[in-house]
Amino acid sequence: MLRRLFWIVLGAMGALQADRWLRQKRSQLTPNAITGTMLDKINQRLESNRART
């Protein structure tokens, strides 16, 4: 009985943690986030090239 309850609670905790992780990743993988990240990297590269010359 206690062992079964332990596994149910552990499964629920795992499901909640997985849901939280997926929500964070989903917000990072939106088209706007990907485009913004890509533009930031390009901007940093251009600024570092400009600083060298």
Secondary structure, DSSP 8 states (H G I E B T S, - for coil): -HHHHHHHHHHHHHHHHHHHHHHHHHHHTSHHHHHHHHHHHHHHHHHHHHHH-
